[in-house]
């Protein structure tokens, strides 16, 4: 499938990795795309490394397996760069997006990924300043859509308001929208 985009998420239990993958899929659905979003974890506790997967396509998706060769890899917890080989299978022209205060060049050297594109954003800082908690999934989504253009920041923020408005209330939703928009502005490529 030429138009299939495969994304692998790396994070730790409790960081919202699975929620972020599902939210991205919901935005895709609302824009007429097909999607798959699923986690890869067992009985892990909060803080344990986990992965999630998202597929997006304008055509029906007939694959039903984990993503081995992603187009995009997101890392929500920078400590995983030393604990997990996050670039395993990442396509040579793929995109790596990492939550870190380090530069894209430094991350590129840390993970030995010298092809494709590397983006960084300090999603932890953004989350702490906008949400008051270290929940980095919404800032990472903002950085992802800005870095890749797979959808617009406006579509993502509209979905955030729709999906979480009744569940969390206006103030929390507005802070998440602020985190998304700020990360989209602050993401760096190198």
N, C-alpha and C positions, 0 to 999 in steps of 0.2 A: 504494500500500500504506500504509494508515493507521498500521500498527504498525512500519513500517520505520525503523530508526535508522541514519543514515549518519554515519560518523566519518572525518575526515581528520587525519592525523598529519603534523607537520612536524618535522624534525630534521636531523641531519648524519650522514653515513655513519659507522658504528661506535658510535652511541649506543643501538642496540637498538630503533629505531623499528619495523622490520619484525617483530622478535620480539615486541614489545609488542602489535602488532595481531593477530598470530597467537595469542598467549596469550589475549587477550580473546575471540577467536573460539572458542577451545577451551573456555573457561569457559561461553560461550553454548551450545555444542554439548552439554556435559555437563548443562546445565539444560533441554535439550529444544528449544532455539531453532535456527533456521537461520542460517547465516552465510556471508560471503565475506570474505576477508582477502588483500590483495595489495599489492605495492610498486609504486612508480613511480620507477624509476631505471635508468640505463644503465650505462656503464662508469665511473661516478664513483669517485673515490678516497675514502679515509677523510677525513672532514671536509667533504665536499661536501654542499650541501643536498639532501635527499631527501624524498619524501612516501610515505606508505602509506595504505591505505584499509581500513576495516572496515565491513561492513554486518551488522546483527543484526535478526532478525525471528522472530516466532512462526509465520510462514507461509513456504512456499518462496519464494525470491528469484529473480526472472526477469530482473533487470537484470544486464547484463554490461558495464559501462563504468566509467570513472573517476567519482568523486563530484564533481560540480560545485557542488551546493548542500547542503553538509553541515549536519547538525543540531548537530554537535559538532566543534570544532577543538582539537587539542592541539598545543602547541609545546614541544618538549623542549629547545630551545636558544634562549635569549632574544635572542641576536644576530640571529636570523632575523627578529625584529620590525622591524628596520630594513632587512633585505636582501630580504625576500619579503613580498608582500601576503597575509599569512596569513588575513585575514578575507574574501578574495575569495569570493563566493558564499555565505558563511555566512548562514543564514536569520536574519531580523530577530529572531526569538525564540530564536535559537541560543545555544549555550554555547561560550565560549572559555576554555580552561584553559591557563595558561602557567607554565612552570618559571622562576621569577624571585623575587628577594627584594623586588621592587617590590610596591606595593599593587595590588589590583584596579582602583581608581580611576585610578591612574597608567597602568596598562596600557590601560585603556579609552581614555584620552586619547591615548596613544602611537599606538594603531592606529585611532583614530577610529571606535570601535564603541560607539555610545551606546544600543543596544537590547539585548535579550537579557540574558544573565548572563555575568559575567566572574569567573573564579576564578584564584587564584595559589597556588603552593606553592613553597617553596625546595627543589626536588627535588635540586639539586646539593649543597646542604649536607647533606641527609638521606643521599644516596648516599655522600658522602665520609665521613660519620660512622658509617654502618652497614656499608657495603660496602668502604670504603677506596679506592674508585675512582669516577670521575665517570660512572657508568652510571646514567642517570636513568629508565630505562624502568619499572622496578618501582615506584619511588615515584610516578611519574605515573599508573600504573594504580590505585594505592591512592587517589590524589586523585580520579581520574576516577569510580571507583565510588561514592565518598562524595559527590561533588558532584552526580552525576546519578541515583543510585539504580538504574542499569540492571542491577545485580546486587549481591550483598552482598560485603563485605570478606571474610567467612568463605569464600564460594565461591571468591574469587580466591586467597586464601592456600592453600586446599586444593588448587587446581589448580597453584599454584606448587610445592607439596611433591610432587605427583604427577608433574608434567612435568619437574622439574629434579632430583629426589632422587637418581636413579641417575647422572645426568650430572655433577653438581657436588658431591655429598656433603652431609651433614647440616648442617655448619657454614655453608656458603655459602647453602644454602636457608634456614636460620633467619635469616641476616642479611637476605636478600631479603624474607622475611615481616615482619621487623621494619621494614624500609624501607616496605613497603606499609602496615602498620598506623600507622606514625608519620605518613606523608603523609596518610592518611585523617583523622587527628586535627588536622593542622596546616593543611590546605587552608583558604583564606580566600575569602569571596565579597564582592563589592563592586559 
